[in-house]
């Protein structure tokens, strides 16, 4: 059996929050598989300090996945693992349903690119 490709969510950090959106390949996969499901093109979640990104946003990723895909987490995970990627830093986080606080780093990343949220 071949390994499933991940559903990737891109997170752009700003001084007051983060904007989340599906990466183009993940978005195309979801639209091809579920063409009639309405989705949000992007979602902004605010924070007061950068430290809030890790403490507040990680637990919200389940909801971000649902809003961006229009699907339940179980339906999304049937397509593959869900990863939040910060393009500016190269960090990637595997998002586990209801267990985001225990998120595991993506295999193959090392050093400062490895993240836990």
TILO-189935 format. One record per atom (N, C-alpha, C): residue in three letters; x, y, z; atom name. Coordinates in steps of 0.001 Angstrom, whole numbers, padded with zeros to 6 digits. Example, Ala and Ser with C-alpha at 12.3 -4.5 7.8 and 13.67 -1.06 7.14 Angstrom:
residues 2
SITE  aa      c1      c2      c3 at
SITE ALA  013190 -005690  007800  N
SITE ALA  012300 -004500  007800 CA
SITE ALA  013200 -003300  007800  C
SITE SER  012850 -002250  007080  N
SITE SER  013670 -001060  007140 CA
SITE SER  012900  000030  007870  C
This chain:
residues 117
SITE  aa      c1      c2      c3 at
SITE UNK  000846 -001179  000000  N
SITE UNK  000000  000000  000000 CA
SITE UNK  000890  001240  000000  C
SITE UNK  000571  002240 -000832  N
SITE UNK  001389  003442 -000887 CA
SITE UNK  001015  004388  000249  C
SITE UNK  001973  005199  000640  N
SITE UNK  001760  006157  001714 CA
SITE UNK  000853  007282  001225  C
SITE UNK -000103  007692  002053  N
SITE UNK -001021  008760  001680 CA
SITE UNK -000304  010102  001713  C
SITE UNK -000624  010952  000756  N
SITE UNK -000080  012305  000746 CA
SITE UNK -000807  013128  001799  C
SITE UNK -000083  014026  002470  N
SITE UNK -000731  014821  003515 CA
SITE UNK -001612  015926  002944  C
SITE UNK -002561  016350  003748  N
SITE UNK -003315  017566  003497 CA
SITE UNK -002516  018657  004203  C
SITE UNK -002062  019646  003464  N
SITE UNK -001181  020671  004025 CA
SITE UNK -001923  021988  004172  C
SITE UNK -001838  022546  005371  N
SITE UNK -002385  023863  005674 CA
SITE UNK -001205  024804  005854  C
SITE UNK -001210  025908  005120  N
SITE UNK -000143  026899  005235 CA
SITE UNK -000552  027951  006257  C
SITE UNK  000371  028308  007141  N
SITE UNK  000110  029319  008170 CA
SITE UNK  001072  030480  007972  C
SITE UNK  000527  031634  007693  N
SITE UNK  001332  032848  007549 CA
SITE UNK  001232  033672  008811  C
SITE UNK  002349  033827  009499  N
SITE UNK  002347  034584  010755 CA
SITE UNK  002509  036076  010487  C
SITE UNK  001692  036868  011167  N
SITE UNK  001823  038315  011162 CA
SITE UNK  002045  038771  012597  C
SITE UNK  002159  040049  012800  N
SITE UNK  002428  040544  014151 CA
SITE UNK  001241  040353  015091  C
SITE UNK  000038  040223  014544  N
SITE UNK -001145  040124  015393 CA
SITE UNK -001954  038841  015197  C
SITE UNK -001404  037865  014466  N
SITE UNK -002139  036627  014266 CA
SITE UNK -001568  035800  013133  C
SITE UNK -002328  034817  012724  N
SITE UNK -001903  033928  011640 CA
SITE UNK -003064  033715  010680  C
SITE UNK -002741  033701  009399  N
SITE UNK -003721  033386  008372 CA
SITE UNK -003454  031968  007891  C
SITE UNK -004490  031160  007876  N
SITE UNK -004392  029768  007458 CA
SITE UNK -005097  029590  006128  C
SITE UNK -004503  028778  005246  N
SITE UNK -005142  028412  003989 CA
SITE UNK -004590  027066  003551  C
SITE UNK -005352  026369  002727  N
SITE UNK -004862  025108  002183 CA
SITE UNK -003806  025388  001124  C
SITE UNK -002787  024528  001058  N
SITE UNK -001837  024709 -000031 CA
SITE UNK -002558  024314 -001325  C
SITE UNK -002125  024825 -002475  N
SITE UNK -002869  024614 -003721 CA
SITE UNK -003099  023142 -004088  C
SITE UNK -002110  022274 -003900  N
SITE UNK -002300  020861 -004238 CA
SITE UNK -003323  020195 -003327  C
SITE UNK -003287  020519 -002052  N
SITE UNK -004265  019962 -001111 CA
SITE UNK -005661  020472 -001436  C
SITE UNK -005769  021743 -001759  N
SITE UNK -007068  022318 -002104 CA
SITE UNK -007640  021637 -003354  C
SITE UNK -006804  021408 -004360  N
SITE UNK -007268  020752 -005578 CA
SITE UNK -007731  019322 -005283  C
SITE UNK -006952  018593 -004475  N
SITE UNK -007338  017231 -004098 CA
SITE UNK -008702  017192 -003421  C
SITE UNK -008905  018110 -002482  N
SITE UNK -010173  018143 -001757 CA
SITE UNK -011331  018509 -002678  C
SITE UNK -011129  019469 -003571  N
SITE UNK -012209  019877 -004484 CA
SITE UNK -012541  018775 -005482  C
SITE UNK -011517  018025 -005911  N
SITE UNK -011774  016913 -006829 CA
SITE UNK -012528  015781 -006123  C
SITE UNK -012191  015546 -004862  N
SITE UNK -012817  014453 -004112 CA
SITE UNK -014198  014838 -003591  C
SITE UNK -014355  016089 -003174  N
SITE UNK -015614  016580 -002598 CA
SITE UNK -016006  017894 -003286  C
SITE UNK -016442  017850 -004547  N
SITE UNK -016675  019071 -005321 CA
SITE UNK -017804  019963 -004797  C
SITE UNK -018761  019422 -004071  N
SITE UNK -019913  020210 -003639 CA
SITE UNK -019822  020728 -002207  C
SITE UNK -018681  020513 -001561  N
SITE UNK -018539  020930 -000166 CA
SITE UNK -018031  022375 -000111  C
SITE UNK -018784  023282  000544  N
SITE UNK -018330  024671  000666 CA
SITE UNK -017159  024780  001640  C
SITE UNK -016219  025647  001313  N
SITE UNK -015036  025826  002152 CA
SITE UNK -014720  027307  002319  C
SITE UNK -013934  027625  003325  N
SITE UNK -013421  028984  003509 CA
SITE UNK -012055  029052  002825  C
SITE UNK -011792  030076  002003  N
SITE UNK -010496  030154  001327 CA
SITE UNK -009340  030419  002292  C
SITE UNK -009616  031152  003359  N
SITE UNK -008588  031400  004378 CA
SITE UNK -009281  031766  005682  C
SITE UNK -008509  031635  006766  N
SITE UNK -009020  031941  008102 CA
SITE UNK -007930  032697  008848  C
SITE UNK -008299  033787  009510  N
SITE UNK -007362  034535  010337 CA
SITE UNK -007708  034299  011796  C
SITE UNK -006694  033937  012592  N
SITE UNK -006857  033776  014041 CA
SITE UNK -005845  034701  014696  C
SITE UNK -006327  035625  015503  N
SITE UNK -005462  036622  016120 CA
SITE UNK -004760  036126  017365  C
SITE UNK -003699  036860  017731  N
SITE UNK -003007  036647  019000 CA
SITE UNK -002348  037944  019410  C
SITE UNK -002014  038036  020690  N
SITE UNK -001378  039250  021193 CA
SITE UNK  000137  039181  021139  C
SITE UNK  000704  037985  021342  N
SITE UNK  002157  037817  021265 CA
SITE UNK  002469  036565  020460  C
SITE UNK  003694  036472  019951  N
SITE UNK  004087  035286  019191 CA
SITE UNK  003999  034018  020042  C
SITE UNK  004248  034132  021333  N
SITE UNK  004133  032968  022216 CA
SITE UNK  002707  032425  022197  C
SITE UNK  001724  033302  021973  N
SITE UNK  000329  032860  021888 CA
SITE UNK  000102  031927  020705  C
SITE UNK  000925  032050  019664  N
SITE UNK  000750  031175  018506 CA
SITE UNK  000821  029721  018940  C
SITE UNK  001846  029376  019718  N
SITE UNK  001995  027991  020141 CA
SITE UNK  000970  027585  021195  C
SITE UNK  000696  028465  022146  N
SITE UNK -000200  028065  023231 CA
SITE UNK -001675  028119  022844  C
SITE UNK -002059  029033  021949  N
SITE UNK -003468  029177  021583 CA
SITE UNK -003838  028521  020263  C
SITE UNK -002972  028649  019276  N
SITE UNK -003350  028188  017946 CA
SITE UNK -003342  026667  017812  C
SITE UNK -002361  025993  018370  N
SITE UNK -002319  024534  018256 CA
SITE UNK -003638  023874  018617  C
SITE UNK -004222  024194  019778  N
SITE UNK -005501  023595  020131 CA
SITE UNK -006652  023985  019194  C
SITE UNK -006492  025052  018410  N
SITE UNK -007540  025489  017483 CA
SITE UNK -007432  024829  016115  C
SITE UNK -006361  024114  015858  N
SITE UNK -006143  023574  014512 CA
SITE UNK -007225  022597  014075  C
SITE UNK -007821  021860  015000  N
SITE UNK -008947  020993  014618 CA
SITE UNK -010039  021817  013931  C
SITE UNK -010351  022972  014510  N
SITE UNK -011399  023825  013956 CA
SITE UNK -010963  024462  012643  C
SITE UNK -009711  024826  012536  N
SITE UNK -009176  025390  011294 CA
SITE UNK -009321  024360  010167  C
SITE UNK -008990  023105  010445  N
SITE UNK -009119  022032  009452 CA
SITE UNK -010567  021926  008983  C
SITE UNK -011498  021927  009908  N
SITE UNK -012915  021790  009568 CA
SITE UNK -013390  022963  008720  C
SITE UNK -013016  024187  009098  N
SITE UNK -013466  025364  008356 CA
SITE UNK -012835  025442  006961  C
SITE UNK -011553  025109  006845  N
SITE UNK -010886  025193  005541 CA
SITE UNK -011336  024103  004574  C
SITE UNK -011678  022938  005093  N
SITE UNK -012037  021821  004217 CA
SITE UNK -013540  021623  004067  C
SITE UNK -014317  022086  005046  N
SITE UNK -015746  021838  005029 CA
SITE UNK -016105  020406  005394  C
SITE UNK -015149  019664  005914  N
SITE UNK -015329  018245  006219 CA
SITE UNK -015040  017963  007683  C
SITE UNK -015551  016830  008154  N
SITE UNK -015179  016398  009495 CA
SITE UNK -013712  015979  009476  C
SITE UNK -013088  015958  010637  N
SITE UNK -011688  015525  010717 CA
SITE UNK -011524  014095  010220  C
SITE UNK -012462  013224  010534  N
SITE UNK -012354  011818  010103 CA
SITE UNK -012345  011707  008583  C
SITE UNK -013169  012496  007909  N
SITE UNK -013190  012461  006440 CA
SITE UNK -011891  013014  005861  C
SITE UNK -011349  014059  006472  N
SITE UNK -010083  014616  005996 CA
SITE UNK -008954  013607  006210  C
SITE UNK -008892  013017  007389  N
SITE UNK -007805  012090  007690 CA
SITE UNK -007887  010807  006878  C
SITE UNK -009070  010501  006310  N
SITE UNK -009168  009352  005403 CA
SITE UNK -008355  009600  004132  C
SITE UNK -008130  010884  003819  N
SITE UNK -007324  011247  002645 CA
SITE UNK -005829  011261  002948  C
SITE UNK -005473  011431  004207  N
SITE UNK -004071  011476  004599 CA
SITE UNK -003889  012302  005855  C
SITE UNK -002673  012329  006390  N
SITE UNK -002408  013126  007601 CA
SITE UNK -002556  014618  007309  C
SITE UNK -002834  015385  008353  N
SITE UNK -002964  016839  008232 CA
SITE UNK -001720  017485  008825  C
SITE UNK -001128  018391  008044  N
SITE UNK  000097  019073  008460 CA
SITE UNK -000119  020573  008378  C
SITE UNK  000295  021310  009414  N
SITE UNK  000349  022766  009365 CA
SITE UNK  001800  023133  009075  C
SITE UNK  002004  023893  008012  N
SITE UNK  003352  024301  007580 CA
SITE UNK  003481  025812  007702  C
SITE UNK  004593  026251  008293  N
SITE UNK  004924  027668  008358 CA
SITE UNK  005997  027921  007303  C
SITE UNK  005615  028374  006101  N
SITE UNK  006588  028536  005020 CA
SITE UNK  007761  029455  005378  C
SITE UNK  007527  030462  006201  N
SITE UNK  008590  031415  006539 CA
SITE UNK  009708  030796  007366  C
SITE UNK  009378  029762  008146  N
SITE UNK  010391  029163  009022 CA
SITE UNK  010741  027733  008639  C
SITE UNK  009901  027113  007816  N
SITE UNK  010121  025720  007458 CA
SITE UNK  009567  024734  008477  C
SITE UNK  008965  025227  009554  N
SITE UNK  008411  024321  010559 CA
SITE UNK  007150  023650  010031  C
SITE UNK  006979  022392  010409  N
SITE UNK  005778  021647  010070 CA
SITE UNK  005315  020889  011307  C
SITE UNK  003986  020849  011478  N
SITE UNK  003389  020176  012619 CA
SITE UNK  002337  019199  012125  C
SITE UNK  002393  017962  012587  N
SITE UNK  001349  016991  012295 CA
SITE UNK  000215  017259  013281  C
SITE UNK -000978  017429  012764  N
SITE UNK -002134  017741  013600 CA
SITE UNK -002943  016471  013798  C
SITE UNK -003079  016075  015052  N
SITE UNK -003870  014894  015384 CA
SITE UNK -005202  015339  015946  C
SITE UNK -006258  014651  015534  N
SITE UNK -007598  014993  015976 CA
SITE UNK -007708  014956  017495  C
SITE UNK -008188  016058  018050  N
SITE UNK -008442  016194  019489 CA
SITE UNK -007202  016000  020363  C
SITE UNK -006051  015877  019742  N
SITE UNK -004824  015690  020507 CA
SITE UNK -003734  016616  019988  C
SITE UNK -004100  017816  019607  N
SITE UNK -003142  018733  019013 CA
SITE UNK -002020  019054  019992  C
SITE UNK -002312  019075  021288  N
SITE UNK -001258  019375  022254 CA
SITE UNK -000152  018318  022235  C
SITE UNK -000458  017155  021667  N
SITE UNK  000532  016091  021558 CA
SITE UNK  001043  015940  020128  C
SITE UNK  000929  016988  019316  N
SITE UNK  001318  016893  017905 CA
SITE UNK  002770  016450  017780  C
SITE UNK  003011  015622  016772  N
SITE UNK  004349  015090  016534 CA
SITE UNK  005010  015839  015404  C
SITE UNK  006335  015977  015442  N
SITE UNK  007019  016608  014327 CA
SITE UNK  006924  015726  013083  C
SITE UNK  007010  016344  011931  N
SITE UNK  006981  015609  010678 CA
SITE UNK  008285  014850  010535  C
SITE UNK  008236  013543  010209  N
SITE UNK  009473  012784  010022 CA
SITE UNK  010346  013441  008956  C
SITE UNK  011638  013424  009195  N
SITE UNK  012568  013981  008219 CA
SITE UNK  013002  015399  008526  C
SITE UNK  012272  016095  009421  N
SITE UNK  012702  017419  009818 CA
SITE UNK  013631  017299  011011  C
SITE UNK  014557  018219  011114  N
SITE UNK  015494  018133  012226 CA
SITE UNK  015810  019523  012764  C
SITE UNK  016446  019533  013909  N
SITE UNK  016926  020784  014496 CA
SITE UNK  015820  021788  014711  C
SITE UNK  016074  023051  014305  N
SITE UNK  015119  024131  014556 CA
SITE UNK  013858  024001  013723  C
SITE UNK  013854  023127  012711  N
SITE UNK  012671  022947  011899 CA
SITE UNK  011693  021960  012512  C
SITE UNK  012036  021346  013620  N
SITE UNK  011176  020347  014232 CA
SITE UNK  010259  021058  015232  C
SITE UNK  008970  020786  015175  N
SITE UNK  008085  021514  016054 CA
SITE UNK  007124  020643  016824  C
SITE UNK  006849  021069  018020  N
SITE UNK  005821  020464  018846 CA
SITE UNK  004891  021568  019277  C
SITE UNK  003612  021340  019146  N
SITE UNK  002635  022293  019638 CA
SITE UNK  001601  021517  020396  C
